[in-house]
Amino acid sequence: MPVIGFKQLIEKEVNGKKVIDSIDHVIPPFIFINQDSNMITEKVVEDKIYLVDFFFTSCPTICPKVKKNMKKVYNEFKHREDFLILSHSIDVKYDTVGRLAWYAGKFNISSKNWHLLTGTKEDIYKMSYQYYITAIESKDAPGGFDHSGYIALVDRNRKIRGMYDGTEPEKINNLIRDLKLLFKYE
């Protein structure tokens, strides 16, 4: 599976000469709070394969469909110790820790494998950029946020290995297939 993202150019020394090389995009360190009021950092995803999406609990459009489709993936892999889902709320004012806990209960998910995250607006939006997923405030969008239903598949080295339209059941089947491949070969 390919690594998705822009390569970063770095300067390094080889045989006493400075050369330019490229490295894959890696998700940077992060700190968020989950539905149980626990701090979630990049240490939580260490040695795990994980999925990422951006949503908000009062979304009147795509979020319920994406969450329903992600629940299928969750049910398939929730028994694995090396699997996680990180769902970042883009509505940091309304989606408090308590609201995220309620939402987790509504979808019958456990923070053992699925973290509903909040943080500062700046940190959430910066992180959406790192995953190449659209998430911005927009008074013209339904619910006040313009966001995509994409889900990022991230490997054990925090590199994006796939992007899937979470509103499409066929794409979710592709995601499940690719997850199985990553678990088998990584």
FENZI-V165053 format. One record per pair of residues at least 24 apart in sequence whose ideal C-beta (glycine too) atoms are under 10 Angstrom apart, sorted by the first residue. I is the first residue (numbers start at 0). J is the second residue. Records with the same first field share a line. If there is no record, write none. Layout:
I=J + J
This chain:
0=152 + 154 + 158 + 160 + 161 + 177 + 180 + 181 + 184 + 185
1=158 + 159 + 160 + 161
2=154 + 156 + 158 + 159 + 160 + 161
3=130 + 131 + 151 + 152 + 153 + 158 + 159 + 160 + 161 + 162
4=129 + 130 + 131 + 151 + 158 + 159 + 160
5=131
22=158
23=156 + 157 + 158 + 159
24=129 + 130 + 131 + 157 + 158 + 159
25=129 + 153 + 154 + 156 + 157 + 158 + 159
26=51 + 85 + 126 + 129 + 130 + 151 + 153 + 154 + 156 + 157 + 158 + 159
27=125 + 126 + 129 + 157
28=157
29=85 + 87 + 116 + 118 + 122 + 123 + 125 + 126 + 129 + 157
30=116 + 118 + 119 + 122
31=85 + 87 + 88 + 114 + 115 + 116 + 117 + 118 + 119 + 122 + 123 + 126
32=95 + 96 + 99 + 114 + 115 + 116 + 117 + 118
33=85 + 86 + 96 + 99 + 100 + 103 + 110 + 113 + 114 + 115 + 116 + 117
34=86 + 88 + 94 + 95 + 96 + 97 + 98 + 99 + 100 + 101 + 102 + 103 + 104 + 108 + 109 + 110 + 113 + 114 + 115 + 116 + 117
35=96 + 99 + 100 + 103 + 109 + 110 + 114 + 115
36=96 + 97 + 99 + 100
37=96 + 110 + 114
38=118
39=83 + 85 + 110 + 114 + 115 + 116 + 117 + 118
41=157
43=83 + 85 + 114
44=81 + 83 + 85 + 114 + 153 + 154 + 155 + 157
45=81 + 155 + 156 + 157
46=80 + 81 + 155 + 156
47=79 + 80 + 81 + 82 + 83 + 112 + 153 + 154 + 155 + 157
48=76 + 79 + 81 + 82 + 83 + 152 + 153 + 154 + 155 + 160 + 177 + 178 + 181 + 182 + 185
49=81 + 82 + 83 + 84 + 85 + 112 + 113 + 114 + 151 + 152 + 153 + 154 + 155 + 157 + 178
50=76 + 82 + 83 + 84 + 85 + 86 + 113 + 150 + 151 + 152 + 153 + 161 + 163 + 165 + 174 + 178
51=83 + 84 + 85 + 86 + 87 + 116 + 126 + 127 + 129 + 130 + 132 + 149 + 150 + 151 + 152 + 153 + 159
52=84 + 85 + 86 + 87 + 127 + 130 + 132 + 134 + 146 + 147 + 148 + 149 + 150 + 151 + 163 + 165
53=85 + 86 + 87 + 88 + 89 + 116 + 123 + 124 + 126 + 127 + 130 + 132 + 133 + 134 + 135 + 144 + 146 + 147 + 148 + 149 + 150 + 151
54=86 + 87 + 88 + 89 + 90 + 94 + 102 + 115 + 134 + 144 + 146 + 148 + 165
55=86 + 87 + 88 + 89 + 90 + 91 + 92 + 93 + 94 + 98 + 102 + 134 + 142 + 143 + 144 + 146
56=88 + 90 + 93 + 94 + 95 + 98 + 99 + 101 + 102 + 105 + 115 + 142
57=88 + 90 + 93 + 94 + 98 + 102 + 142 + 143 + 144
58=88 + 89 + 90 + 140 + 141 + 142 + 143 + 144 + 146 + 148
59=140 + 141 + 142 + 143
60=140 + 141 + 142 + 144 + 146 + 148 + 166
61=141 + 142 + 146 + 147 + 148 + 164 + 165 + 166
62=86 + 88 + 89 + 102 + 142 + 144 + 146 + 148 + 165 + 166
63=105 + 106 + 166
64=148 + 165 + 166 + 167 + 168
65=146 + 147 + 148 + 149 + 150 + 163 + 164 + 165 + 166 + 167 + 171
66=102 + 105 + 106 + 108 + 113 + 115 + 148 + 165
67=106 + 165 + 166 + 168 + 171
68=148 + 150 + 163 + 164 + 165 + 166 + 167 + 168 + 170 + 171 + 172 + 174
69=106 + 108 + 113 + 148 + 150 + 163 + 165 + 171 + 174
70=106 + 107 + 108 + 113 + 171
71=168 + 171 + 172 + 174 + 175
72=113 + 150 + 152 + 163 + 165 + 171 + 172 + 174 + 175 + 178
73=106 + 107 + 108 + 109 + 112 + 113
74=107 + 108
75=171 + 174 + 175 + 178 + 179
76=112 + 175 + 178 + 179 + 182
77=108 + 109 + 111 + 112 + 113
78=111 + 112
79=112 + 178 + 182
80=111 + 112
81=155 + 181 + 182 + 185
82=112 + 113 + 178 + 181 + 182
83=110 + 111 + 112 + 113 + 114 + 153
84=108 + 112 + 113 + 114 + 115 + 150
85=113 + 114 + 115 + 116 + 126 + 130 + 151 + 153
86=113 + 114 + 115 + 116 + 150
87=114 + 115 + 116 + 117 + 118 + 122 + 123 + 124 + 126 + 127 + 130 + 132 + 134
88=115 + 116 + 117 + 118 + 123 + 134 + 144
89=117 + 120 + 123 + 124 + 127 + 132 + 133 + 134 + 135 + 136 + 142 + 143 + 144 + 145 + 146
90=117 + 120 + 123 + 134 + 136 + 142 + 143 + 144 + 146
91=117 + 118 + 119 + 120 + 121 + 122 + 123 + 124
92=117 + 120 + 143
93=117 + 142 + 143
94=123
127=151
129=157 + 159
130=159 + 162
131=159 + 162
132=159 + 162
150=174
152=177 + 178 + 181
153=181
154=181 + 185
155=181 + 182 + 185
156=185
160=185
